[in-house]
Amino acid sequence: MKSTSLLPLISIGLIGLAYVLYPYRMSLLYIVTMNPRRIKPGCTPTVPKLNLEHIKSCDEIVPDSEPCVIRNAVPREQLDQFIANVGDNNFNLKRIPSEGRMGNPLMEPHYLGTDNRADCSVNDLINRNPACLDHYTGFKSLNYSHYTVLNNTNLDLNDFSRTDIFIGYPAKPKVTASFHSNSFEKSSTLQLVGEKEWLMMKPTDYFGLFQAFALGAYNAAYSVCVNDLEKITMQTVRTGPGDILRFPKAWPHHIYSLEGPNVMINFRSFDMRPWLPQDFVAVISEIVSAFNSKDIRIRTEFCNPDEATPTNYGQENPKPHFFQRLHKPYDMRCVDIFNSNIVQYKNYAIANSIQSEDIDEGIFNQVHAYLAGNQ
């Protein structure tokens, strides 16, 4: 009788668990199958009519509740001093051919590879060195001491676990990151050189309508059908030198890098809460990803052995975080952090989805015109 009386409670518990985990069903499927090569079939793409609104100023919102922007958060003189201090440091950049597609919010424009590289400094970009044209890269870094000149009330270095520099010289507007999110880190991005145009969508839309799934901390879209973008409202902003864009962890974001030299730093803060369903699923997925991948590693073959020296946010940091200690032996100006699960997903998605340059430009033109008329 006792076991029978427990059945309703067990049933309610199972229903509640299913309700909590349902938004992460695609993540659970990846955990079971360990197959990152997965997108939703059956899309005939057209240019969606976007519903856009501005990202708010940070003084208008509750901190960490949604994306927000601080205009001129770092004064011009601080930016100039930083560039003067680090401008000759070379970074290893990958080629992004201008003759290829622009890309769209759900699909990057080119396969992830390792060929056709160039070593370029910030000064090379500012001086428009033709050898650096159509090259771009991310996840690079400098020593902690390099960033101290940027420190102010809007950018407290004590708040951050690591930094990533995104640097390049696109000949025309280019998608340098399609929609994705990071379950373990929140971001404060500082634009140094050039401009970017950002799109943000709510995490509930990403995990709901686009059925996002966790490849470890990285959340990828299962549905890459651009038609569905018109079913939601997205936030957008254009950032220029000195602007800081903040967004909470797991907040999906998409980036257009506009033509010309472009440098942005993402100051990241570790924020993992494994008692939350999304974080718990992401932790399990991270373990599965590490087990599943044959090639998650830091690749040093792109560094010049005569010039490489340990360079990263862990160097000279008074309070090194786990990530900083992990990267401390490496020259993060030239190494690649290679995750084969993410590479497999993106290359599979590009190869198995219907792509159109006209659709890509139709989406970008709406974003660009909205921002041009509403800055």
C-alpha positions in Angstrom: 0.0 0.0 0.0 2.8 2.4 0.9 4.5 2.0 -2.5 1.1 2.5 -4.2 0.6 5.7 -2.3 4.0 7.0 -3.5 3.1 6.6 -7.1 1.3 9.9 -7.5 4.3 11.7 -5.9 6.7 9.9 -8.1 4.6 10.7 -11.2 4.4 14.4 -10.3 8.2 14.4 -9.7 8.9 12.8 -13.1 6.5 15.2 -14.8 8.2 18.2 -13.1 11.7 16.9 -14.1 10.5 16.5 -17.7 9.1 20.0 -17.6 12.4 21.4 -16.3 14.6 19.5 -18.7 12.4 19.8 -21.8 14.1 23.1 -23.1 17.4 21.1 -23.0 16.2 18.1 -24.8 18.6 18.5 -27.7 21.5 18.8 -25.2 20.4 15.5 -23.6 20.2 13.9 -27.1 23.8 15.0 -27.8 24.9 13.7 -24.4 23.3 10.3 -25.3 24.5 10.1 -28.9 27.8 12.1 -28.7 27.1 13.4 -32.2 27.7 17.1 -32.8 26.9 16.9 -36.5 23.2 17.8 -36.2 20.9 20.4 -37.7 17.1 20.5 -38.3 16.3 19.5 -41.9 13.5 20.8 -44.2 14.1 24.5 -44.5 13.5 26.6 -47.6 15.0 29.9 -46.6 13.6 33.3 -47.5 14.5 36.8 -46.2 12.8 37.2 -42.9 11.2 40.5 -41.8 13.1 41.3 -38.6 11.6 42.7 -35.5 14.3 44.8 -33.9 14.7 46.9 -30.8 17.6 48.7 -29.3 19.8 47.3 -26.6 19.3 49.5 -23.5 21.9 51.6 -21.7 23.3 49.8 -18.6 21.9 52.5 -16.3 18.4 51.6 -17.4 18.4 47.9 -16.4 19.0 45.6 -13.4 22.7 44.4 -13.6 23.1 41.0 -15.4 19.4 40.8 -16.3 19.8 41.5 -20.0 22.4 42.9 -22.5 23.2 46.6 -22.1 25.7 49.1 -23.5 27.8 51.8 -22.0 28.8 54.5 -24.6 32.3 55.9 -24.3 33.0 53.7 -21.3 36.7 53.9 -21.9 38.0 57.3 -22.9 39.9 57.9 -26.1 43.1 58.6 -24.3 43.0 55.2 -22.5 42.4 53.5 -25.8 45.2 55.3 -27.5 47.6 54.5 -24.7 46.7 50.8 -24.8 47.3 50.7 -28.6 50.6 52.6 -28.2 51.7 50.0 -25.6 50.7 46.8 -27.5 50.4 48.0 -31.1 53.5 46.0 -32.3 52.4 42.6 -30.9 51.7 40.2 -33.7 48.6 38.0 -33.7 48.1 35.0 -36.0 45.1 35.6 -38.1 43.1 33.3 -40.4 41.9 34.3 -43.9 38.2 35.2 -44.4 37.8 35.6 -48.2 35.8 38.6 -49.2 34.6 36.8 -52.3 32.8 34.3 -50.1 29.4 34.7 -48.4 28.7 37.3 -45.8 27.0 34.8 -43.4 23.8 35.2 -41.5 22.7 35.1 -37.9 22.3 31.4 -37.9 25.2 30.4 -40.1 28.8 31.5 -40.4 30.1 32.1 -44.0 33.1 29.8 -44.2 34.4 26.4 -43.1 36.6 26.4 -40.0 40.1 25.6 -41.2 43.7 26.4 -40.4 45.2 27.4 -43.8 46.1 30.8 -45.3 47.2 32.7 -42.2 49.0 36.0 -41.6 50.8 37.5 -38.6 49.4 41.0 -38.1 49.7 43.6 -35.4 47.2 46.2 -34.3 49.4 48.8 -36.0 49.4 46.7 -39.2 45.6 47.0 -39.2 45.5 50.7 -38.4 48.0 51.3 -41.2 45.9 49.1 -43.5 48.7 46.7 -44.3 47.4 44.8 -47.4 48.9 41.5 -46.2 46.3 41.6 -43.4 43.3 42.4 -45.5 40.6 39.7 -45.3 42.1 38.1 -42.2 40.4 37.7 -38.8 40.8 35.7 -35.7 39.6 35.4 -32.1 40.4 34.0 -28.7 43.8 35.7 -28.5 45.2 37.4 -25.5 48.0 39.6 -23.9 49.5 39.7 -20.4 47.4 41.1 -17.5 49.7 44.1 -17.2 48.9 45.1 -20.8 45.3 45.7 -19.9 45.8 47.8 -16.7 45.9 51.0 -18.7 42.2 50.3 -19.6 41.1 49.9 -16.0 38.4 52.4 -14.8 35.1 52.4 -13.0 33.4 50.8 -16.1 36.1 48.1 -16.5 37.5 46.7 -13.3 40.0 44.0 -14.1 39.4 42.3 -10.8 36.0 41.3 -12.1 37.3 39.1 -15.0 38.5 35.5 -15.3 40.1 35.8 -18.7 40.2 37.9 -21.9 39.8 37.2 -25.6 40.9 39.5 -28.3 39.0 39.4 -31.6 41.1 41.1 -34.3 41.0 41.4 -38.1 40.6 43.5 -41.3 37.5 42.5 -43.3 37.2 44.0 -46.7 33.4 44.1 -46.4 30.9 43.5 -43.6 31.3 39.9 -42.5 29.7 37.6 -39.9 32.5 36.8 -37.5 30.2 34.9 -35.1 26.7 33.5 -35.8 24.3 33.0 -32.9 25.8 31.1 -30.0 26.1 31.5 -26.3 28.4 30.4 -23.4 26.9 28.8 -20.4 29.7 29.4 -18.0 30.8 33.0 -18.6 29.3 36.5 -18.8 30.9 39.1 -21.0 31.9 42.8 -21.1 33.1 43.5 -24.6 35.2 46.6 -25.3 35.5 47.9 -28.9 39.0 49.3 -29.6 39.1 49.8 -33.3 36.4 49.8 -36.0 32.7 48.9 -35.5 30.6 45.9 -34.9 26.8 45.4 -35.2 25.3 42.9 -32.7 22.1 41.0 -32.6 20.8 39.4 -29.3 18.0 37.0 -28.7 16.5 35.8 -25.5 17.8 32.4 -24.2 14.2 31.1 -24.1 13.9 31.8 -27.8 17.3 30.1 -28.6 16.6 27.0 -26.6 12.9 27.0 -27.6 12.3 28.0 -31.2 15.9 27.2 -32.4 16.3 24.1 -30.1 19.8 25.0 -29.1 22.0 22.3 -27.6 25.1 22.3 -25.4 28.4 21.2 -26.9 29.9 21.7 -23.5 29.8 25.3 -22.5 29.1 26.3 -26.1 25.5 26.4 -27.1 24.7 25.7 -30.8 21.5 26.1 -32.8 19.8 22.9 -34.0 17.4 24.8 -36.2 19.3 27.1 -38.6 16.3 28.2 -40.6 16.5 32.0 -41.0 12.7 32.2 -41.7 12.1 31.7 -38.0 14.0 34.9 -37.0 10.8 36.9 -37.9 8.9 35.0 -35.1 10.9 36.7 -32.4 12.1 40.2 -31.3 15.8 40.7 -31.3 17.9 43.4 -29.7 20.6 45.2 -31.7 23.4 47.7 -31.2 26.3 49.2 -33.1 29.5 49.5 -31.0 32.4 51.8 -31.7 35.7 52.6 -30.0 35.3 53.0 -26.3 31.9 51.4 -26.1 31.3 48.4 -23.7 28.6 45.9 -24.4 27.7 43.7 -21.4 25.6 40.5 -21.5 24.8 37.7 -19.1 26.1 34.2 -19.5 24.2 31.9 -21.9 22.8 35.0 -23.7 22.8 34.3 -27.5 24.6 36.8 -29.6 25.5 37.3 -33.2 28.2 39.7 -34.6 28.7 41.5 -37.9 32.2 43.0 -38.1 32.0 46.0 -40.4 34.6 46.7 -43.1 38.0 47.9 -42.2 40.4 47.3 -39.2 38.5 45.9 -36.3 39.7 45.0 -32.7 37.5 44.0 -29.8 38.3 42.6 -26.4 35.9 40.3 -24.5 36.5 40.5 -20.8 34.9 37.3 -19.4 33.7 36.5 -15.9 33.3 32.9 -14.8 29.7 32.3 -13.6 28.8 28.6 -13.4 25.9 27.5 -11.1 25.6 23.7 -11.4 22.4 23.6 -9.3 20.6 25.4 -12.2 19.2 23.0 -14.9 20.9 24.6 -17.8 24.3 24.8 -16.1 24.0 21.2 -14.8 23.2 19.9 -18.4 26.1 22.0 -19.7 28.5 20.5 -17.2 27.5 16.9 -18.2 27.8 17.9 -21.8 31.3 19.4 -21.2 32.4 16.0 -19.7 30.9 14.1 -22.6 32.5 16.6 -25.1 35.9 16.0 -23.5 35.4 12.3 -23.7 34.0 12.3 -27.2 36.5 14.6 -28.8 39.7 13.2 -30.4 41.1 16.7 -30.7 40.5 19.3 -28.0 43.8 20.9 -27.6 45.9 24.0 -27.7 47.7 24.1 -31.1 51.1 25.8 -31.0 52.3 25.1 -34.6 51.2 28.5 -35.8 53.7 30.3 -33.5 57.1 31.4 -34.6 59.5 29.6 -32.2 61.9 32.5 -32.4 59.3 35.0 -31.2 56.9 33.0 -29.1 56.9 33.7 -25.3 54.3 33.0 -22.7 51.7 35.7 -23.2 48.2 35.5 -21.7 45.9 37.0 -19.0 47.5 34.7 -16.4 51.0 36.4 -16.7 51.6 39.0 -14.0 48.0 38.5 -12.7 47.8 38.9 -8.9 44.8 36.6 -8.6 45.0 34.0 -11.4 41.9 32.1 -12.1 41.7 28.5 -13.2 41.5 29.5 -16.9 44.5 31.8 -16.5 46.6 29.0 -14.9 45.6 26.7 -17.7 46.8 29.0 -20.5 49.8 30.4 -18.6 52.5 28.4 -20.4 51.2 29.5 -23.9 51.6 32.4 -26.2 48.0 33.3 -26.7 48.8 35.7 -29.5 49.4 32.8 -31.9 48.0 29.5 -30.6 44.7 28.1 -31.6 42.3 26.5 -29.1 40.9 23.7 -31.3 37.6 22.0 -30.3 36.8 19.3 -32.8 33.2 19.0 -31.6 32.4 22.7 -32.4 34.4 22.5 -35.7 32.4 19.3 -36.7 29.1 21.0 -35.9 29.8 24.2 -37.8 31.3 22.6 -40.9 28.4 20.1 -41.0 25.9 22.9 -40.7 27.5 24.9 -43.5 27.7 21.8 -45.7 24.1 20.6 -45.1 22.0 23.8 -45.0 20.7 25.9 -47.9 22.7 29.1 -48.1 22.1 32.3 -50.1 24.1 35.5 -50.5 21.0 37.4 -51.3 19.3 36.2 -48.1 22.5 37.0 -46.1 22.5 40.6 -47.5 18.8 41.0 -47.0 19.1 40.3 -43.3 22.2 42.5 -42.8 20.7 45.4 -44.7 17.7 45.4 -42.3 20.0 45.5 -39.3 22.3 48.1 -40.8 19.4 50.3 -41.9 17.7 50.1 -38.5 20.9 51.1 -36.7 21.7 53.8 -39.2 18.3 55.4 -38.7 18.1 54.9 -35.0 21.5 55.5 -33.5 
